[in-house]
Each structure stands twice: as C-alpha cells, then as structure tokens.
Amino acid sequence: MRKGRIPLIEAIRSAYKPYLIAMKGWECKNAELREQVGLLSSDFSEKGRVLRSSPRSTQEGGLGVVESYMASWRGKLPDSDLSGRALELALTEIERSLR
C-alpha cells in the first residue's frame, strides 16, 4: 500500500464508527416514527369506519337538537327569522354535516 493513502484510510476509519452510531440512532428514530404513524393511521381508519357505520337515528337526533335550539329562540326573535328560506338553507347545511 502506498504511504500517500494512509492518511485517507485513517480519516475514513476514524469517521466510520461515529457514522455507524449516528446511522443506527437514525434508523431507531425512523422505526419509532413509522410505528407511531401506523398506530395513528389505524386509529383514524377505525374512527372513520365507525362514523360511516353509525345509524341514521343519531343524525335524526342531531336535527332534533337543532329544532329544540331554534324553538328556544321563539319569542326572542321575530317569527320571520325562524322560518323561511334562510332557515331552510341553514337546516340543509346542518343535515349535510350530519351525514
């Protein structure tokens, strides 16, 4: 081996061990993050499945809450504010959000 290559080989040898240690640490952190993302993803999927399979009665119950809330405003607001096209539009948006 040529004497001119010895400093290069020594520099690589001295830098390789810290590189391996840093790489192993990075791989461990990466594996932890992948596991956490997997858990969050499965939780999100499960909650989405539950929401999609929830019975329509819950949605109808939600509309009942809206109607009772609107009834609490009778007498405080003019009747024209509690009926008409504006109220229909608001109820339509609420129904969409409950689907």
C-alpha positions in Angstrom: 0.0 0.0 0.0 1.3 3.4 -0.8 2.2 5.7 2.0 0.2 8.5 0.5 -3.1 6.6 1.0 -2.5 6.0 4.7 -3.9 9.4 5.9 -7.0 8.9 3.8 -7.6 5.4 5.2 -7.0 6.7 8.8 -9.5 9.5 8.2 -12.1 7.1 6.9 -11.5 4.7 9.8 -11.9 7.5 12.4 -15.1 8.8 10.8 -16.8 5.4 10.1 -17.6 4.4 13.7 -19.4 7.7 14.6 -21.2 7.4 11.2 -22.4 3.9 12.1 -23.6 5.0 15.6 -25.4 8.0 14.1 -27.0 5.8 11.4 -28.2 3.3 13.9 -29.7 6.1 16.0 -31.5 7.5 12.9 -32.8 4.1 12.0 -34.2 3.6 15.5 -35.9 7.0 15.5 -37.3 6.3 12.0 -38.7 3.0 13.1 -40.4 4.7 16.1 -41.9 7.3 13.9 -43.2 4.7 11.4 -44.8 2.8 14.3 -46.5 5.9 15.7 -47.8 6.9 12.2 -49.1 3.4 11.7 -50.9 3.5 15.0 -52.4 6.9 14.3 -53.4 5.8 10.8 -55.2 2.7 12.2 -57.0 4.8 14.8 -58.1 7.2 12.2 -59.3 4.5 9.9 -61.2 2.8 12.7 -62.9 6.0 13.7 -63.9 6.7 10.1 -65.4 3.3 9.8 -67.4 3.8 13.0 -68.7 7.1 11.8 -69.6 5.7 8.4 -71.5 2.8 10.0 -73.3 4.9 12.7 -77.1 4.6 12.5 -79.1 7.3 10.8 -81.1 7.7 14.1 -78.1 9.6 15.5 -78.3 12.0 12.6 -82.0 12.5 13.2 -81.3 13.1 16.9 -78.9 15.8 15.8 -81.7 17.5 13.9 -83.9 17.3 16.9 -81.3 19.2 18.9 -81.3 21.9 16.2 -85.0 22.2 16.2 -85.2 22.4 20.0 -82.5 25.1 19.9 -84.5 27.1 17.3 -87.6 26.7 19.5 -85.7 28.3 22.4 -85.5 31.5 20.3 -89.2 31.8 19.7 -90.5 35.0 21.3 -87.0 36.5 21.4 -86.7 36.8 17.6 -89.3 37.7 15.0 -91.1 34.7 13.5 -89.8 35.6 10.1 -86.2 34.9 11.3 -87.2 31.5 12.5 -88.9 30.4 9.3 -88.4 30.9 5.6 -85.7 30.3 3.1 -82.8 31.3 5.3 -83.7 28.7 7.9 -84.2 26.1 5.2 -80.7 26.7 3.9 -79.2 26.6 7.4 -81.0 23.3 8.1 -79.8 21.9 4.8 -76.2 22.6 5.7 -76.7 21.1 9.1 -78.2 17.9 7.6 -75.2 17.7 5.2 -72.8 18.0 8.0 -74.6 15.2 10.0 -74.3 12.7 7.0 
